[in-house]
Each structure stands twice: as C-alpha cells, then as structure tokens.
Amino acid sequence: MTRKYLAFDIETAKILPNVAGDLLAHRPLGICCAATFAADQNKPQLFYSTNSDGAPAAKMRKEDLAKFVDRLLEQTCSGYTIVTLNGLGFDFDVLAEESGRFDDCKELALSHVDIMFHVFCGKGFGIGLNAAANAIGLGKPADVDGSIAPQLWKDGEHQRVLDYVGQDCKITLEVAVTSEKQRIFRWVTKRGTISTFEIPSGWLSVKESMKLPLPDTSWMDHPWPRSKFTAWLG
C-alpha cells in the first residue's frame, strides 16, 4: 500500500558569503519561508510571517514557526508521512533551533523519510535533489537556488522564493513516489550517467535507516560520518 507523502522544505533567511561552506556553521540562519505539498493537494501550502502592513516579514517569527511545527504534527497524525531530501541534516535541525520545539522536531525527524539519509546509509554518500530530479525527467529552475534565496527575499522578490520552495516540495514528492513505485532510486552522476539504489521495501524512515549496516567507504578520502546528519538529535 502506497503511503501518503507530504513533502516539506524551508528556505533560510541569513545572507551568507559566496563561499559559505557548511551552512550550519553560520547559524542562526533564520527561516524566511517554508512549504509543504502532498499528492492530494492542488498546490503547495506556503508559510511565512507578515508585517503589520501584511507584507512578508524578513524572517518567520518563533510563534509562527511553532504553529508550523504543530501543523506538521497534525499532518502526521492524519496519516501523512513527511518526506524530505536532507531534512534530517538541515531542515529539521534549523526548524528545531528557530522554533524552540526541539523535542517535537526530533520526533518528526526520526519518523519521517529523508531520501538523502536513506541513500547515504546505504551508499555512504548523499545525492542532491537536482541529480535525482534529472534522472526522472524533471529539473529545478536554473535562475534560483537556495544560496540566493535569502538575498532575493530581502530584495522583495518574495513570490519568486515562494515559487522556488514550493517547486522543491513538488519535485521531492515526485522523486519519492516514483522511486517507491519502481522500488529503485535513480540519479544522474557528475559524469552524466545514471546510477541506481534499490529500495526493495520502499523508503525507510530515518529511525529505520539508522539501523542499516555501515556501507563500505574505504574508497573515499573523506567519508562523512552519520553524525553529520544526526549530531543535533543528541
């Protein structure tokens, strides 16, 4: 039986230098907006705080982020399985800090499906959303990415950023559903070839993925430890 997936994504608010390295090293990052999207919805649901004049605020307020966490909890109680690509290593980590709802975000993170983390636990490396999208004939906008979203938001191009975060949710959902139906995850490598990762039982939750045996990473110069994704859980 196919699960009801709800894709989730955030965009951060802090403008960083062009060569930022690990984004989390620049925290607190703030969140300018967030989005969710499910297959039974006509369009992504968008979330952001507003100023007194109704215009989007520079970043989401703590109380609005807490309400967003409540919404995610309500959606899981309604039968949805949250799905992300690197939600464990980034989105839920930042959301926990910015909302102050660490325990709830930890619960959500452990129970959700993180495509990147599942693949990482099986292969020893992560795969970006664009590489996965291209493998099934989809693509992300060429003129926007997460690195410039904070500047666009500050410059007042709110709708452009909202369209981008919503599109990321739609692509994540399509990748998750398509891969699960075919029981195989595909991505385009840097060489332009297609690589695959079998998911015979479908996608695993973060908690389930953590039980997978460590893959062979002896061929890598600097393999990532799982703690890169899980350290914030405590």
Solvent accessible surface area in square Angstrom, and as a share of the most:
residue,aa,sasa,rsa
1,M,240,1.07
2,T,80,0.47
3,R,82,0.30
4,K,95,0.40
5,Y,6,0.02
6,L,0,0.00
7,A,0,0.00
8,F,5,0.02
9,D,26,0.14
10,I,7,0.03
11,E,10,0.05
12,T,15,0.09
13,A,22,0.17
14,K,83,0.35
15,I,76,0.39
16,L,40,0.20
17,P,82,0.51
18,N,161,0.83
19,V,140,0.80
20,A,20,0.15
21,G,66,0.64
22,D,87,0.45
23,L,72,0.36
24,L,34,0.17
25,A,79,0.61
26,H,50,0.22
27,R,84,0.31
28,P,90,0.57
29,L,5,0.02
30,G,4,0.04
31,I,1,0.00
32,C,0,0.00
33,C,0,0.00
34,A,0,0.00
35,A,0,0.00
36,T,2,0.01
37,F,22,0.09
38,A,1,0.00
39,A,85,0.66
40,D,98,0.51
41,Q,37,0.17
42,N,157,0.80
43,K,137,0.58
44,P,25,0.16
45,Q,60,0.27
46,L,65,0.32
47,F,41,0.17
48,Y,81,0.31
49,S,2,0.01
50,T,53,0.31
51,N,71,0.37
52,S,129,0.83
53,D,114,0.59
54,G,49,0.47
55,A,39,0.30
56,P,30,0.19
57,A,8,0.06
58,A,84,0.65
59,K,107,0.45
60,M,9,0.04
61,R,99,0.36
62,K,126,0.53
63,E,96,0.43
64,D,30,0.16
65,L,1,0.00
66,A,23,0.18
67,K,135,0.57
68,F,4,0.01
69,V,0,0.00
70,D,56,0.29
71,R,79,0.29
72,L,0,0.00
73,L,35,0.17
74,E,105,0.47
75,Q,26,0.12
76,T,43,0.25
77,C,117,0.70
78,S,72,0.46
79,G,46,0.44
80,Y,29,0.11
81,T,27,0.16
82,I,1,0.01
83,V,0,0.00
84,T,1,0.01
85,L,28,0.14
86,N,39,0.20
87,G,0,0.00
88,L,0,0.00
89,G,9,0.08
90,F,34,0.14
91,D,9,0.04
92,F,0,0.00
93,D,9,0.05
94,V,1,0.01
95,L,0,0.00
96,A,6,0.05
97,E,79,0.36
98,E,26,0.12
99,S,4,0.02
100,G,48,0.47
101,R,61,0.22
102,F,82,0.34
103,D,108,0.56
104,D,36,0.19
105,C,0,0.00
106,K,66,0.28
107,E,103,0.46
108,L,3,0.01
109,A,0,0.00
110,L,33,0.16
111,S,64,0.41
112,H,2,0.01
113,V,0,0.00
114,D,1,0.01
115,I,1,0.00
116,M,24,0.11
117,F,0,0.00
118,H,7,0.03
119,V,0,0.00
120,F,6,0.03
121,C,0,0.00
122,G,28,0.27
123,K,69,0.29
124,G,3,0.03
125,F,58,0.24
126,G,23,0.22
127,I,12,0.06
128,G,37,0.35
129,L,20,0.10
130,N,71,0.36
131,A,25,0.20
132,A,1,0.00
133,A,0,0.00
134,N,67,0.35
135,A,20,0.16
136,I,50,0.26
137,G,69,0.67
138,L,66,0.33
139,G,41,0.39
140,K,52,0.22
141,P,50,0.32
142,A,114,0.88
143,D,89,0.46
144,V,10,0.06
145,D,66,0.34
146,G,32,0.31
147,S,92,0.59
148,I,69,0.35
149,A,0,0.00
150,P,9,0.06
151,Q,73,0.32
152,L,16,0.08
153,W,8,0.03
154,K,148,0.63
155,D,86,0.45
156,G,42,0.40
157,E,70,0.31
158,H,41,0.18
159,Q,109,0.48
160,R,84,0.31
161,V,0,0.00
162,L,8,0.04
163,D,84,0.43
164,Y,7,0.03
165,V,0,0.00
166,G,3,0.03
167,Q,65,0.29
168,D,11,0.05
169,C,1,0.01
170,K,85,0.36
171,I,4,0.02
172,T,8,0.05
173,L,9,0.04
174,E,80,0.36
175,V,2,0.01
176,A,0,0.00
177,V,30,0.17
178,T,24,0.14
179,S,5,0.03
180,E,15,0.07
181,K,145,0.61
182,Q,98,0.44
183,R,110,0.40
184,I,32,0.16
185,F,1,0.00
186,R,80,0.29
187,W,13,0.05
188,V,39,0.22
189,T,25,0.15
190,K,217,0.92
191,R,196,0.71
192,G,54,0.51
193,T,68,0.40
194,I,90,0.46
195,S,33,0.21
196,T,58,0.34
197,F,29,0.12
198,E,119,0.54
199,I,2,0.01
200,P,106,0.67
201,S,90,0.58
202,G,3,0.03
203,W,3,0.01
204,L,37,0.18
205,S,16,0.10
206,V,1,0.01
207,K,109,0.46
208,E,80,0.36
209,S,0,0.00
210,M,79,0.35
211,K,160,0.68
212,L,51,0.26
213,P,110,0.69
214,L,139,0.69
215,P,34,0.21
216,D,101,0.53
217,T,34,0.20
218,S,98,0.63
219,W,165,0.58
220,M,34,0.15
221,D,129,0.67
222,H,164,0.73
223,P,58,0.36
224,W,114,0.40
225,P,81,0.51
226,R,42,0.16
227,S,58,0.38
228,K,99,0.42
229,F,4,0.02
230,T,24,0.14
231,A,74,0.57
232,W,41,0.14
233,L,10,0.05
234,G,103,0.99
